[in-house]
Amino acid sequence: MKQRSFLSTSTSPDRAYLRNFSAQAGAVPQRRTSSASKKKKENKFKLFAVGLGIDMPFLITVILLLTIGIIMMFSASYPVALAEKGNSYYYLGRQLLFACIGLVVMTIASYFNYHTFYRLTWLICGVAVLLLIVVLFVPSETGIHRWIDIGFTDLQPSEIAKFAVIVFFAYWGTKYQDKMKYMKYSLIPGMIVFVGVALLLFFEPHYSCIVIMFCLVLFMLWFAGMSPVYFVAIIGLAVAAFVIAKATGLLGYAMERMDGWGQALIYTTDEMWDATWQTRNSLYAIGSGGLTGLGLGNSRQKYLYLPEPQNDFVFAIVCEELGFIWAAIILCLFGVLVWRGIYISQRSGDTFGKLLGCGLSAQIGLQVVLNILVITDWLPNTGISLPFFSYGGSSLIMLLAQMGIVLSVSRTSRIEKV
């Protein structure tokens, strides 16, 4: 018997969605029996639902990127780790620990019934906002409030906020999917959410995350079916806000980051030399790699020429050591991951799964593109990490957890499982 979609019910979207909770968990349509119906009813609100198998191509791509990322992070980090920590393996040991925790979380998340996030949307958003407020009151010697010390690592609330934004618009797009073409249900909610989050990030300050949030909101509204006309309005408002903020001096910290943008190799003053130091050495590293690279471990720029090579500029070391060919292969792997994530999400058994999986996959592609543009001086140096490669505890664990959610979505996907 064909399962009736919650879209065709006359009750509210929330109740209709929850009524079909178990059906959207990926079960193959079968002839209903009284025992089967009873079993589905009993499992309706279970936190964990196995469903069908996970998508192996997506999982293999995640493992490949994680493995290559850890190897390259270690290669890029051991000189600075020895100089600053007295231990060449400092960053490697911690990153391996974070990766192990993340893989466990990813495995659990892959069995987690992702529909539960629909019911927990407001709680997730509330926690994200609370953390963004709390971090502003955490003492900081540099005047930048982005991390909360949780003992074994630092928690970055902005990572939770990215996930919360994706979950919220997946929820909103599911609840009002037939009304997303109207301004009341697309443009206005999108502006309210973005402005609210952006204000909190502004006070950290964390401008690069504001850019990512802006793009995520656009992507999620696009996936949810917002009219293309409103995209012009949103971009226009964003440009106007940037011009006003710049004219009034509100972007003082950001403007410092923009000094020397696009001029890393044509510096004319000592101040310009200092302002473009990191980007210039990044370009030196990329150019030195050539087609085939200097060889794994043979980078010269990582020996305290390129600041923080284990973080945002790790891909510059990848280009220097492995060369253009392997750098292109790694970018292709990222492309495969994003494509596969969106592909399996679009074939999910419900709208919420489609939007959630597409949003989480798009976030990976967005951060990769922005990171590459930064290290090549096409964008100002704004501190955007490279997924799976950049050092970081909470970010890596959160990233792998999100990949687990995409794997959970793949269990309901109408694709052939290997």
C-alpha positions in Angstrom: 0.0 0.0 0.0 1.4 3.4 -1.0 2.4 5.5 2.0 0.4 8.8 2.2 2.7 11.8 2.4 2.3 14.3 5.2 2.0 17.0 2.6 -1.4 15.8 1.6 -2.9 15.9 5.1 -5.2 18.6 6.3 -3.7 18.8 9.7 -0.8 21.1 10.7 2.6 20.3 9.1 4.2 19.6 12.5 1.6 17.0 13.5 1.5 15.5 10.0 5.3 15.3 9.9 5.5 13.5 13.2 2.6 11.2 12.2 4.7 9.8 9.4 7.9 9.8 11.5 8.6 6.1 11.1 7.7 5.9 7.4 10.3 8.6 6.7 13.0 6.5 8.4 13.7 4.6 5.2 11.5 1.6 5.3 10.8 0.0 1.9 7.1 0.3 1.0 5.4 -3.1 1.7 1.9 -4.5 2.1 0.8 -3.5 5.5 -0.2 -6.0 8.1 -1.6 -5.4 11.5 1.6 -6.6 13.2 3.8 -4.4 10.9 1.6 -1.4 11.6 1.8 -2.0 15.3 5.6 -2.3 15.2 5.9 0.9 13.2 3.7 2.6 15.8 5.8 1.4 18.6 9.0 2.6 16.9 7.5 5.9 16.0 9.5 8.1 18.3 12.7 6.0 18.7 15.9 8.0 18.8 17.7 5.4 16.8 16.5 3.8 13.6 18.7 1.7 11.4 16.6 1.7 8.3 18.4 0.7 5.2 22.2 0.6 4.7 24.4 3.8 4.6 25.9 5.2 1.4 29.3 3.6 1.2 30.8 6.0 -1.5 30.1 8.9 0.8 31.6 7.2 3.8 34.7 6.1 1.9 35.2 9.7 0.7 34.9 11.0 4.2 37.5 8.5 5.5 39.9 9.3 2.6 39.7 13.0 3.2 40.1 12.6 7.0 43.2 10.3 6.5 44.9 12.6 4.0 44.0 15.6 6.1 45.6 14.2 9.3 48.8 13.2 7.4 49.1 16.7 5.8 48.2 18.5 9.1 51.1 16.6 10.8 53.5 17.3 8.0 52.6 21.0 8.1 52.6 21.3 11.9 55.7 19.5 13.3 58.2 22.4 13.0 55.9 24.9 14.7 54.8 22.3 17.2 58.5 21.7 18.1 59.2 25.4 18.3 56.2 26.4 20.3 55.3 23.2 22.3 58.6 21.4 22.5 57.0 18.3 21.0 56.8 17.7 17.2 53.9 15.4 17.7 51.8 17.7 19.8 49.2 18.7 17.1 49.2 15.2 15.6 48.4 13.5 18.9 45.6 15.8 19.7 44.2 15.7 16.2 44.2 11.9 16.2 42.3 12.0 19.5 39.7 14.4 18.1 39.4 12.2 15.0 38.8 9.1 17.0 36.1 10.9 19.1 34.6 12.3 15.9 34.5 8.9 14.2 32.7 7.4 17.2 30.2 10.3 17.1 29.8 9.9 13.4 29.0 6.2 13.7 26.4 7.0 16.4 24.9 9.8 14.3 24.7 7.5 11.3 22.3 5.3 13.3 20.5 8.3 14.8 17.0 9.0 13.6 17.6 12.3 12.0 13.9 13.2 12.1 14.4 13.8 15.8 16.2 17.0 14.9 12.9 18.3 13.5 11.3 18.1 17.0 14.5 19.5 18.6 14.9 22.5 16.3 14.0 25.2 18.8 16.2 23.6 21.5 19.2 23.4 19.2 18.7 27.0 18.1 18.3 28.1 21.7 21.6 26.3 22.8 23.4 27.9 19.8 22.3 31.4 20.7 23.1 30.8 24.4 26.6 29.7 23.5 27.1 32.7 21.2 26.1 35.0 24.2 28.2 33.1 26.8 31.4 33.3 24.7 31.2 37.1 24.7 31.8 37.1 28.4 34.7 34.6 28.4 37.9 36.5 29.2 40.3 37.0 26.3 43.8 38.5 26.2 43.5 39.3 22.5 40.1 40.9 22.7 38.6 38.2 20.4 35.9 36.0 22.0 35.5 32.9 19.9 36.3 29.9 22.1 35.0 28.5 25.4 37.5 26.3 27.3 35.9 22.9 28.1 39.1 21.2 29.4 40.5 18.9 26.7 39.8 21.4 23.9 38.2 24.8 23.2 34.6 24.8 22.0 33.8 27.2 19.2 30.1 28.3 19.4 30.1 29.4 15.8 30.4 25.7 14.7 27.2 24.9 16.7 25.6 28.0 15.2 26.2 26.8 11.6 24.6 23.5 12.4 21.7 25.3 14.1 21.0 27.5 11.1 20.9 24.5 8.8 18.6 22.6 11.1 16.3 25.6 11.5 15.9 26.2 7.8 15.4 22.5 7.1 12.6 22.6 9.7 11.2 25.9 8.3 11.4 24.7 4.7 9.6 21.5 5.7 6.9 23.2 7.6 6.1 25.9 5.0 7.4 24.2 1.9 4.3 25.2 -0.1 4.6 28.8 1.0 8.3 29.5 0.5 7.7 31.5 -2.6 6.1 34.2 -0.4 8.2 36.9 1.2 6.5 36.3 4.6 7.8 32.7 4.8 11.2 33.0 3.1 12.9 36.5 2.8 11.7 37.9 6.1 12.5 34.8 8.3 15.8 34.5 6.4 16.7 38.1 7.2 15.7 37.8 10.9 17.7 34.7 11.5 20.8 36.0 9.7 20.8 39.4 11.3 20.3 37.9 14.8 23.2 35.5 14.4 25.4 38.1 12.6 25.0 40.6 15.4 26.3 38.1 18.0 29.2 37.1 15.7 30.0 40.7 15.1 30.7 41.3 18.8 33.1 38.3 19.0 34.2 39.5 16.3 34.1 36.7 13.7 33.5 38.2 10.3 34.5 35.2 8.3 31.7 33.2 10.0 29.3 36.0 9.2 30.1 35.5 5.5 29.6 31.7 5.9 26.3 32.2 7.7 25.1 34.6 4.9 25.9 32.0 2.3 24.4 29.2 4.3 21.1 31.1 4.7 21.0 31.7 0.9 21.7 28.1 0.2 19.1 26.8 2.6 16.4 29.2 1.2 17.3 28.2 -2.3 17.0 24.5 -1.4 13.7 25.2 0.3 12.2 26.9 -2.8 12.5 30.6 -2.2 11.8 32.7 -5.3 15.0 33.8 -7.2 13.7 37.4 -7.1 14.3 37.6 -3.4 18.0 36.6 -3.8 18.6 39.9 -5.5 17.0 41.7 -2.6 19.0 39.8 0.0 22.3 40.5 -1.8 21.4 44.1 -2.3 20.6 44.5 1.4 23.9 42.8 2.3 25.9 45.1 0.1 24.1 48.2 1.6 24.8 47.0 5.1 28.5 46.5 4.3 28.8 49.9 2.8 27.1 51.5 5.8 29.2 49.6 8.3 32.4 50.5 6.5 31.5 54.2 6.3 30.6 54.3 10.0 33.8 52.6 11.1 32.0 49.5 12.4 34.3 47.2 10.4 37.6 48.4 12.0 38.9 44.9 12.8 37.7 43.6 9.4 39.4 46.4 7.5 42.7 45.6 9.2 42.3 42.1 7.8 41.7 43.6 4.3 44.9 45.6 4.4 47.1 44.4 1.6 44.4 42.2 0.0 45.4 41.3 -3.5 48.8 42.9 -3.0 50.8 40.2 -1.3 53.4 40.1 -4.1 53.5 43.8 -4.9 54.1 45.3 -1.4 55.6 48.8 -1.4 56.0 49.7 2.2 57.1 48.1 5.5 53.6 48.2 6.7 52.4 46.4 3.6 55.2 43.9 4.0 53.9 43.0 7.5 50.3 43.0 6.6 50.8 40.5 3.7 53.3 38.3 5.4 51.1 35.2 5.8 49.4 35.4 2.4 52.7 36.1 0.7 54.3 33.0 2.2 51.2 31.0 1.3 51.7 32.1 -2.4 55.4 31.2 -2.2 54.5 27.7 -0.9 51.9 27.2 -3.6 54.3 28.4 -6.3 57.2 26.3 -5.1 55.2 23.1 -5.3 54.9 23.2 -9.1 53.2 20.3 -10.8 54.5 17.4 -8.7 55.6 19.1 -5.4 58.7 19.0 -3.4 57.8 15.7 -1.8 55.9 14.8 1.4 57.6 16.5 4.4 59.9 18.7 2.3 58.1 22.0 2.6 60.3 25.0 3.3 57.6 27.5 4.2 56.4 25.5 7.2 59.7 26.2 9.0 58.2 29.3 10.7 57.9 31.3 7.5 54.2 30.6 7.1 52.4 31.4 10.4 49.9 28.8 11.7 50.5 26.3 8.9 48.4 23.7 10.7 45.3 25.8 10.6 43.8 27.9 7.8 46.8 27.7 5.5 47.4 24.0 5.6 46.4 23.6 2.0 49.3 25.9 0.9 51.7 23.3 2.4 49.7 20.6 0.6 50.4 22.4 -2.7 54.1 22.8 -1.8 54.7 19.2 -0.9 52.4 17.3 -3.1 52.1 19.7 -6.1 49.3 20.8 -8.3 48.3 17.2 -9.4 47.6 15.9 -5.9 46.1 19.2 -4.8 43.7 18.9 -7.7 42.9 15.3 -6.7 42.1 16.4 -3.1 39.8 19.2 -4.4 38.1 16.6 -6.6 37.5 14.4 -3.5 35.9 17.4 -1.8 33.8 17.9 -4.9 32.7 14.2 -4.9 31.8 14.5 -1.2 29.6 17.5 -1.7 28.0 16.1 -4.9 27.4 12.7 -3.3 25.9 14.3 -0.1 23.5 16.4 -2.1 22.7 13.5 -4.5 21.7 11.1 -1.7 19.9 13.9 0.2 17.8 14.9 -2.7 16.6 11.3 -2.9 15.7 11.1 0.8 12.2 9.9 1.7 11.1 13.3 3.1 11.6 17.0 2.7 13.4 17.5 6.0 16.0 14.9 5.1 16.5 16.5 1.8 17.1 20.0 3.2 19.1 18.8 6.2 21.5 16.7 4.1 21.9 19.2 1.3 22.6 22.0 3.8 25.3 20.0 5.7 26.9 19.0 2.4 26.8 22.5 1.0 28.6 23.8 4.1 31.6 21.6 3.3 31.8 22.9 -0.3 31.4 26.5 0.9 34.2 26.3 3.4 36.5 24.6 0.9 35.9 27.3 -1.8 36.4 30.2 0.7 39.5 28.7 2.2 41.1 28.2 -1.2 40.2 31.8 -2.2 41.9 33.1 1.0 45.2 31.2 0.6 45.5 32.3 -3.0 44.7 36.0 -2.1 41.5 36.1 -4.0 39.8 36.9 -0.6 41.1 38.8 2.5 42.8 36.7 5.1 39.7 36.1 7.3 40.4 32.8 9.1 38.4 30.1 7.3 39.4 26.6 8.2 39.7 23.7 5.6 37.4 20.8 6.6 39.2 17.6 7.6 42.7 19.3 7.2 42.8 22.3 9.6 43.7 21.6 13.2 40.9 21.9 15.7 39.1 19.8 18.2 35.5 21.0 18.4 35.4 21.8 14.6 36.6 18.3 13.6 34.2 16.5 16.0 31.3 18.6 14.9 32.2 18.1 11.2 32.3 14.3 11.6 29.1 14.4 13.5 27.4 16.2 10.7 28.8 13.7 8.2 27.2 11.0 10.4 23.8 12.8 10.0 24.2 12.8 6.2 24.9 9.1 6.4 21.7 8.8 8.5 19.8 10.6 5.8 21.3 8.2 3.2 19.5 5.3 5.0 16.2 6.8 3.7 17.6 7.7 0.3 16.1 6.0 -2.8 19.5 4.9 -4.2 21.0 1.5 -4.6 23.1 0.6 -1.5 26.4 -1.1 -2.0 
